[in-house]
Amino acid sequence: MKFSPLIVLAALSVGTAAFAQDPARPAPTPEMQAAREAVMKSCATDRQTLCAGKEGRDAMQCMRDNADKLSAPCKDAMVKARAARQAAAPN
């Protein structure tokens, strides 16, 4: 099954909206939003190849479990997303 970038971005938007509504978590920063979009774009092929059929947290866990097999652009995007998440975390 092939996912178009538009479907992936739409799913990300819905997930982000639900995430932002959780009162226990602050709304994602613009930097975090950009980092998530970069991961979705850079890792689309890796996700299809390594984690076909997995969604949401299962897909991200699969990507982490296969970190040694990810493409360089995907690895870079994931490192930047982790840094953005840590920068946005309350101290």
Backbone torsions as a table, in degrees:
resi	resn	phi	psi	omega
1	MET	NA	132.3	-177.7
2	LYS	-106.6	128.2	178.9
3	PHE	-98.3	130.6	175.6
4	SER	-81.1	151.6	178.8
5	PRO	-56.7	-32.4	-179.9
6	LEU	-65.0	-41.6	178.7
7	ILE	-65.8	-42.3	180.0
8	VAL	-62.3	-45.3	179.8
9	LEU	-66.2	-36.3	177.8
10	ALA	-64.6	-43.1	178.3
11	ALA	-63.7	-40.6	178.4
12	LEU	-62.9	-40.0	179.7
13	SER	-63.7	-43.0	178.9
14	VAL	-64.8	-45.3	178.9
15	GLY	-62.9	-38.7	179.3
16	THR	-67.7	-38.7	178.7
17	ALA	-63.9	-42.5	178.3
18	ALA	-65.8	-39.9	179.4
19	PHE	-62.1	-43.1	-177.6
20	ALA	-67.5	-23.0	-178.5
21	GLN	-84.0	-10.5	179.6
22	ASP	-72.0	115.7	-176.2
23	PRO	-65.9	-18.3	-179.8
24	ALA	-80.1	-13.7	-178.8
25	ARG	-122.6	137.8	176.8
26	PRO	-72.8	159.9	177.3
27	ALA	-63.1	144.0	179.5
28	PRO	-63.1	142.5	177.7
29	THR	-73.4	161.5	175.5
30	PRO	-57.9	-34.8	178.6
31	GLU	-65.7	-40.1	178.6
32	MET	-67.4	-40.7	176.8
33	GLN	-59.2	-46.9	180.0
34	ALA	-63.1	-39.4	179.5
35	ALA	-65.2	-40.8	178.2
36	ARG	-63.5	-43.3	179.1
37	GLU	-63.7	-38.7	178.5
38	ALA	-64.5	-39.3	177.5
39	VAL	-64.6	-46.0	-179.6
40	MET	-58.8	-42.4	-178.6
41	LYS	-72.6	-48.2	-175.0
42	SER	-71.9	-26.7	-173.9
43	CYS	-106.0	5.9	-175.8
44	ALA	-57.2	-47.4	-178.9
45	THR	-67.6	-42.8	179.0
46	ASP	-60.3	-42.4	-178.5
47	ARG	-64.5	-42.7	178.9
48	GLN	-63.9	-39.6	-177.3
49	THR	-74.7	-46.8	-171.9
50	LEU	-93.8	-26.5	-170.9
51	CYS	-132.6	36.1	-178.5
52	ALA	-55.8	136.1	177.0
53	GLY	86.4	-5.0	-179.9
54	LYS	-100.3	145.9	-178.4
55	GLU	-130.2	159.9	172.5
56	GLY	54.3	-130.5	-176.8
57	ARG	-63.6	-35.6	178.3
58	ASP	-61.8	-39.6	178.8
59	ALA	-66.5	-42.9	179.7
60	MET	-67.1	-37.4	177.0
61	GLN	-65.3	-39.9	177.0
62	CYS	-61.0	-42.6	178.9
63	MET	-62.8	-42.9	178.2
64	ARG	-64.6	-40.6	179.7
65	ASP	-64.7	-26.2	-179.0
66	ASN	-107.8	27.1	-175.0
67	ALA	-54.7	-35.0	-178.6
68	ASP	-70.8	-14.8	-178.4
69	LYS	-102.6	-4.1	-177.0
70	LEU	-72.5	152.1	175.2
71	SER	-69.1	158.6	-179.5
72	ALA	-58.7	-44.9	179.2
73	PRO	-62.7	-36.0	179.1
74	CYS	-68.3	-45.5	178.2
75	LYS	-57.9	-44.6	-179.5
76	ASP	-62.0	-44.5	-179.9
77	ALA	-64.0	-38.5	179.6
78	MET	-68.7	-37.6	177.0
79	VAL	-63.6	-43.9	179.5
80	LYS	-65.6	-37.3	177.9
81	ALA	-66.1	-40.6	178.3
82	ARG	-62.2	-42.6	179.5
83	ALA	-64.6	-40.8	178.5
84	ALA	-65.1	-39.6	178.5
85	ARG	-64.5	-42.6	179.6
86	GLN	-67.5	-36.2	179.6
87	ALA	-68.3	-31.7	-178.1
88	ALA	-85.2	-14.1	-177.3
89	ALA	-69.6	137.9	177.4
90	PRO	-67.3	143.5	-178.7
91	ASN	-93.1	NA	NA
